[in-house]
């Protein structure tokens, strides 16, 4: 008996029971649904929620593969035994460290999705397919698996299910998970050791009295926040040969992923473009403050304030957050004009937080979460503005 017929028999067996959503989800994940409509007029489209989610995942896969190579490359470089970037040694380290993060993210998240589907007696929603891929890409490579599992459970339940599930949440679930990790386990989410595999373990051995050389995996943002120039070139920043979260380092691949999402009409180009404009505006303001002499090199804010305004687009998680999380169709603004305001404020606030919070010099996560909360308000005022303008035109015509 084949897998398809086995699943069909199980589906018929549990039809109408609490377990029906679980079997339906498994069946439709592997095969096309065998239910079709017969009467009435129907609108047929080529896309659905599952295809949309899979398209976003495809846009992120290059970042995932690059992150695997980069994790090994940064590990060997930090430990003084550099290897070629596109080598098996580099890829193997990334594979054994990152693949478990992906498995735990999907395993825990989908298990909770199935559980809530059974309890609430509704079909399993595909919304977690993208979140499950996002989470491993926005955390440090050495994040403990148990810690990730706790954060995923928190993010799925509190960030989505309590609001009613996919399409009802007001906060991006992946960023909710990342925020939980940062505030619950800050030593694992920031500093100059967490971004390179093995650096935390080496630091612990040194603290225990072992005679070992200290290893630093400081990111560009961390270095600038401390007033240090780590010496990375613009090319390194653009291509992604720098320490950082698993999927956020390569601006080139993120840019290509963004263009792919725009081409498939899944990602909003308005949000992406306005976020970039907001970040550049804030960067120019800070550069102007430095050029005017209003802040000196002795200030703790000088390093990031004096950073060339457009370099902010290449460092940290700004590019990744702008392309893959700010454009979340559920938590972002829905109106076209609202998307411009929404995106611009994300970019503007991201750089503002980045500069004025040296302890955590990455603002895109908090900026997006903040604007998730205000997105409905933005849309409300945009709609009300449109209503008022139309009422005025109506009065002019009837006068």
C-alpha positions as CSV (number, residue, x, y, z in Angstrom):
1,X,0.0,0.0,0.0
2,X,1.4,3.3,-1.0
3,X,1.9,6.4,1.2
4,X,-0.8,8.3,-0.6
5,X,-3.5,5.6,-0.1
6,X,-2.4,5.1,3.5
7,X,-2.8,8.8,4.2
8,X,-6.2,8.8,2.4
9,X,-7.4,5.8,4.5
10,X,-6.3,7.5,7.7
11,X,-7.9,10.8,6.7
12,X,-11.2,8.9,6.1
13,X,-10.8,7.1,9.4
14,X,-10.4,10.2,11.4
15,X,-12.8,12.4,9.4
16,X,-14.9,14.4,11.7
17,X,-12.7,13.7,14.7
18,X,-10.4,16.0,16.6
19,X,-7.4,14.5,14.8
20,X,-8.8,15.4,11.3
21,X,-6.9,18.7,11.0
22,X,-3.6,17.0,11.6
23,X,-4.1,14.3,9.0
24,X,-5.5,16.9,6.5
25,X,-2.4,19.0,6.9
26,X,0.0,16.1,6.4
27,X,-2.0,14.9,3.3
28,X,-2.1,18.3,1.6
29,X,1.5,19.0,2.4
30,X,2.6,16.0,0.4
31,X,-0.2,15.9,-2.2
32,X,-2.8,18.2,-3.8
33,X,-6.2,18.2,-2.1
34,X,-8.6,15.8,-3.7
35,X,-11.6,17.9,-2.9
36,X,-13.0,20.0,-5.7
37,X,-15.9,22.4,-6.2
38,X,-18.6,21.6,-8.7
39,X,-21.3,24.3,-8.6
40,X,-21.4,28.0,-8.9
41,X,-18.9,30.5,-10.1
42,X,-15.4,30.3,-8.7
43,X,-12.3,32.5,-9.0
44,X,-9.2,30.5,-9.8
45,X,-5.8,31.9,-8.9
46,X,-2.3,30.4,-9.2
47,X,-1.3,31.3,-5.6
48,X,-2.5,30.3,-2.2
49,X,-1.1,30.7,1.3
50,X,1.1,27.6,1.1
51,X,2.6,28.7,-2.3
52,X,3.1,32.2,-0.9
53,X,5.0,30.9,2.1
54,X,7.1,28.5,0.0
55,X,8.1,31.4,-2.3
56,X,9.3,33.4,0.7
57,X,11.3,30.3,1.9
58,X,12.9,30.0,-1.5
59,X,14.0,33.6,-1.3
60,X,15.7,32.8,2.1
61,X,17.4,29.5,1.1
62,X,20.5,31.2,-0.4
63,X,20.9,33.2,2.9
64,X,20.7,29.9,4.8
65,X,23.3,28.1,2.6
66,X,25.6,31.2,2.7
67,X,25.2,31.3,6.5
68,X,26.4,27.7,6.8
69,X,29.6,28.5,4.8
70,X,30.1,31.7,6.7
71,X,29.7,30.1,10.1
72,X,32.6,27.7,9.4
73,X,34.6,30.4,7.7
74,X,34.3,32.7,10.7
75,X,35.1,29.9,13.1
76,X,38.4,28.9,11.5
77,X,39.4,32.6,10.9
78,X,38.8,33.4,14.6
79,X,40.8,30.4,15.8
80,X,43.8,31.3,13.6
81,X,43.4,28.4,11.1
82,X,41.6,30.1,8.1
83,X,40.1,28.0,5.4
84,X,38.7,28.8,2.0
85,X,35.1,30.2,2.2
86,X,33.7,27.6,-0.3
87,X,35.3,24.6,1.4
88,X,33.9,21.5,2.9
89,X,35.5,22.3,6.2
90,X,33.7,25.6,6.4
91,X,30.4,24.1,5.3
92,X,30.6,21.2,7.7
93,X,30.8,23.4,10.7
94,X,27.8,25.4,9.5
95,X,25.8,22.3,8.7
96,X,26.2,20.6,12.1
97,X,25.5,23.9,13.9
98,X,22.7,25.4,11.9
99,X,20.7,22.4,10.7
100,X,19.7,21.5,14.3
101,X,18.5,25.1,14.7
102,X,16.2,24.6,11.7
103,X,15.0,21.2,12.9
104,X,14.2,22.5,16.4
105,X,12.5,25.6,15.0
106,X,10.2,23.7,12.7
107,X,9.7,20.8,15.1
108,X,8.5,22.8,18.1
109,X,6.6,25.4,16.1
110,X,4.7,23.0,13.9
111,X,3.9,20.7,16.9
112,X,2.3,23.7,18.6
113,X,0.4,24.6,15.4
114,X,-0.9,21.0,15.1
115,X,-1.9,21.1,18.8
116,X,-3.9,24.3,18.5
117,X,-5.5,23.0,15.3
118,X,-6.7,19.9,17.1
119,X,-7.9,21.8,20.2
120,X,-9.7,24.6,18.2
121,X,-10.9,22.1,15.5
122,X,-9.7,24.1,12.5
123,X,-7.3,23.3,9.7
124,X,-3.6,23.6,10.3
125,X,-2.4,27.0,9.0
126,X,0.8,27.4,6.9
127,X,1.8,30.6,8.5
128,X,4.6,29.0,10.5
129,X,6.4,27.8,7.4
130,X,8.1,31.1,6.9
131,X,8.6,31.8,10.6
132,X,10.3,28.4,11.1
133,X,12.9,29.4,8.5
134,X,13.3,33.0,9.7
135,X,14.1,32.0,13.3
136,X,17.3,30.1,12.7
137,X,18.5,32.9,10.4
138,X,18.2,35.7,13.0
139,X,19.9,34.0,15.9
140,X,23.6,33.5,16.8
141,X,25.1,30.2,15.5
142,X,25.7,28.8,19.0
143,X,22.3,29.4,20.4
144,X,21.5,26.4,22.7
145,X,18.7,24.3,21.2
146,X,16.7,24.1,24.5
147,X,16.7,27.9,24.6
148,X,15.5,28.1,21.0
149,X,12.7,25.6,21.7
150,X,11.5,27.7,24.7
151,X,11.6,30.9,22.7
152,X,9.7,29.3,19.7
153,X,7.0,28.0,22.0
154,X,6.6,31.4,23.6
155,X,6.6,33.2,20.2
156,X,4.0,30.9,18.6
157,X,1.7,30.8,21.6
158,X,1.9,34.4,22.8
159,X,2.9,36.1,19.5
160,X,0.3,34.4,17.3
161,X,-2.1,31.8,18.7
162,X,-3.5,34.0,21.5
163,X,-4.6,36.5,18.8
164,X,-6.4,33.8,16.8
165,X,-3.7,32.3,14.6
166,X,-2.2,33.1,11.2
167,X,-3.6,36.4,9.8
168,X,-4.7,37.7,13.2
169,X,-1.5,38.4,15.0
170,X,-0.3,42.0,15.5
171,X,3.4,41.2,16.1
172,X,5.7,39.4,13.7
173,X,6.1,35.9,15.3
174,X,9.8,35.5,14.4
175,X,10.7,38.9,15.9
176,X,8.7,38.0,19.0
177,X,10.8,34.9,19.4
178,X,14.0,37.0,18.8
179,X,12.9,39.6,21.3
180,X,12.1,36.9,23.9
181,X,15.6,35.4,23.5
182,X,17.2,38.8,23.8
183,X,15.4,39.9,27.0
184,X,15.4,36.4,28.6
185,X,18.9,35.4,27.7
186,X,20.8,38.6,26.8
187,X,24.3,37.1,27.3
188,X,23.6,34.6,24.5
189,X,22.2,37.2,22.1
190,X,24.8,40.1,22.3
191,X,28.4,40.7,23.0
192,X,31.6,39.8,21.1
193,X,31.6,36.0,21.6
194,X,28.2,34.7,20.5
195,X,28.6,35.3,16.8
196,X,31.4,32.9,16.2
197,X,31.1,29.1,16.8
198,X,33.2,28.1,19.8
199,X,34.0,31.5,21.1
200,X,31.6,31.3,24.1
201,X,33.0,27.9,25.0
202,X,36.6,29.2,24.7
203,X,35.8,32.2,26.9
204,X,34.3,29.9,29.6
205,X,37.4,27.8,29.6
206,X,39.6,30.9,30.1
207,X,37.3,32.0,32.9
208,X,37.9,28.6,34.5
209,X,41.6,29.1,34.4
210,X,42.6,27.4,31.2
211,X,45.7,28.9,29.5
212,X,44.1,29.7,26.1
213,X,44.1,32.8,23.9
214,X,40.8,34.8,23.9
215,X,38.8,34.7,20.8
216,X,36.7,37.7,19.7
217,X,33.9,37.4,17.2
218,X,32.8,41.0,17.4
219,X,30.4,42.3,14.8
220,X,30.9,45.5,13.0
221,X,28.1,47.1,14.9
222,X,29.6,46.0,18.2
223,X,33.0,47.3,17.3
224,X,31.7,50.7,16.2
225,X,29.6,51.0,19.3
226,X,32.8,50.5,21.3
227,X,34.7,53.0,19.1
228,X,36.7,50.2,17.3
229,X,37.3,49.9,13.6
230,X,37.4,46.2,12.8
231,X,38.9,46.8,9.4
232,X,36.2,45.2,7.2
233,X,36.0,46.5,3.7
234,X,32.8,47.6,2.0
235,X,33.1,44.5,-0.2
236,X,33.2,42.2,2.9
237,X,30.1,43.9,4.3
238,X,28.2,43.7,1.0
239,X,29.1,40.1,0.2
240,X,28.8,39.0,3.8
241,X,32.2,37.8,4.9
242,X,31.6,39.1,8.4
243,X,30.4,37.8,11.8
244,X,26.7,38.1,12.6
245,X,23.5,36.2,12.8
246,X,23.2,33.2,10.5
247,X,21.3,34.7,7.6
248,X,21.8,38.5,8.0
249,X,25.4,39.0,6.8
250,X,25.1,38.9,3.0
251,X,23.5,42.0,1.8
252,X,23.9,40.8,-1.8
253,X,21.8,37.7,-1.3
254,X,19.3,39.6,0.8
255,X,19.0,42.1,-2.1
256,X,18.4,39.3,-4.6
257,X,15.9,37.7,-2.3
258,X,14.1,41.1,-2.0
259,X,14.0,41.5,-5.8
260,X,12.6,38.0,-6.1
261,X,9.8,38.8,-3.6
262,X,9.0,42.0,-5.5
263,X,9.0,40.2,-8.8
264,X,6.5,37.6,-7.4
265,X,4.4,40.4,-5.9
266,X,4.8,39.0,-2.4
267,X,7.1,41.5,-0.9
268,X,6.1,45.2,-0.8
269,X,8.6,47.4,-2.7
270,X,7.1,50.4,-1.0
271,X,8.0,49.2,2.4
272,X,11.5,48.1,1.3
273,X,12.2,51.4,-0.4
274,X,10.8,53.6,2.3
275,X,12.7,51.7,5.0
276,X,16.0,52.3,3.1
277,X,15.1,56.0,2.7
278,X,14.3,56.3,6.4
279,X,17.6,54.7,7.3
280,X,19.6,56.9,4.9
281,X,17.8,60.0,6.3
282,X,18.7,59.2,9.9
283,X,22.3,58.3,8.8
284,X,22.7,61.7,7.1
285,X,21.4,63.5,10.1
286,X,23.9,61.8,12.4
287,X,26.8,62.5,9.9
288,X,25.7,66.1,9.8
289,X,25.8,66.3,13.6
290,X,29.3,65.0,13.6
291,X,30.4,67.2,10.7
292,X,29.0,70.2,12.6
293,X,31.2,69.4,15.6
294,X,28.3,69.0,18.0
295,X,29.7,65.6,19.1
296,X,33.4,64.7,19.7
297,X,35.3,61.5,19.5
298,X,35.2,61.1,23.3
299,X,31.5,60.5,23.1
300,X,30.3,56.9,23.4
301,X,28.0,57.6,20.4
302,X,30.7,58.9,18.1
303,X,31.6,55.5,16.4
304,X,28.1,54.8,15.0
305,X,27.2,58.5,14.5
306,X,30.3,59.0,12.3
307,X,29.7,55.8,10.3
308,X,29.2,56.7,6.6
309,X,25.5,57.2,6.2
310,X,25.0,54.5,3.5
311,X,27.1,51.9,5.4
312,X,24.2,51.4,7.8
313,X,22.5,49.5,5.0
314,X,25.3,46.9,4.8
315,X,25.9,46.1,8.5
316,X,23.8,44.4,11.2
317,X,20.4,43.0,10.5
318,X,18.9,46.0,8.7
319,X,18.8,44.6,5.2
320,X,17.4,41.2,6.4
321,X,14.8,42.8,8.6
322,X,13.7,45.2,5.9
323,X,13.2,42.5,3.2
324,X,11.9,39.5,5.1
325,X,10.2,40.9,8.3
326,X,9.1,44.5,7.8
327,X,7.2,43.3,4.7
328,X,5.2,40.7,6.6
329,X,1.7,41.1,5.0
330,X,-0.1,40.4,8.3
331,X,1.7,42.8,10.6
332,X,2.6,45.6,8.2
333,X,0.4,48.5,7.0
334,X,-2.1,47.4,4.4
335,X,-2.7,50.7,2.6
336,X,-0.3,51.9,-0.1
337,X,0.3,55.3,1.5
338,X,0.5,53.7,4.9
339,X,3.3,51.4,3.7
340,X,5.4,54.5,2.9
341,X,5.0,55.9,6.4
342,X,5.4,52.5,8.0
343,X,8.6,51.6,6.1
344,X,10.2,55.1,6.5
345,X,9.6,55.0,10.3
346,X,11.1,51.5,10.5
347,X,14.3,52.7,8.8
348,X,14.5,56.0,10.7
349,X,13.9,54.4,14.1
350,X,16.3,51.5,13.4
351,X,19.3,53.7,13.0
352,X,18.2,55.9,15.9
353,X,18.1,52.9,18.3
354,X,21.3,51.5,16.7
355,X,23.3,54.7,17.6
356,X,21.8,55.5,21.0
357,X,21.8,52.0,22.4
358,X,25.5,51.0,22.5
359,X,24.7,48.0,24.8
360,X,22.6,46.6,21.9
361,X,23.6,48.3,18.7
362,X,21.0,46.7,16.5
363,X,17.7,48.5,16.2
364,X,15.8,46.9,13.4
365,X,14.2,44.2,15.5
366,X,12.7,46.7,18.0
367,X,11.8,49.2,15.3
368,X,9.8,46.6,13.3
369,X,8.0,45.4,16.5
370,X,7.2,49.0,17.4
371,X,5.8,49.8,14.0
372,X,3.8,46.5,14.0
373,X,1.9,47.9,16.9
374,X,1.3,51.2,15.1
375,X,0.5,49.8,11.7
376,X,-3.3,49.7,12.3
377,X,-3.2,53.3,13.5
378,X,-1.3,54.4,10.4
379,X,-3.9,52.6,8.2
380,X,-6.8,54.1,10.1
381,X,-5.6,57.7,9.6
382,X,-4.8,57.0,5.9
383,X,-8.3,55.7,5.3
384,X,-9.9,58.5,7.3
385,X,-7.9,61.0,5.2
386,X,-9.2,59.4,2.0
387,X,-12.8,59.5,3.3
388,X,-12.5,63.2,4.2
389,X,-11.0,64.1,0.8
390,X,-13.8,62.3,-1.0
391,X,-16.4,64.0,1.2
392,X,-15.0,67.3,0.2
393,X,-15.1,66.5,-3.5
394,X,-18.7,65.3,-3.0
395,X,-19.7,68.6,-1.4
396,X,-18.0,70.6,-4.2
397,X,-19.9,68.6,-6.8
398,X,-23.3,69.0,-5.1
399,X,-22.8,72.7,-4.3
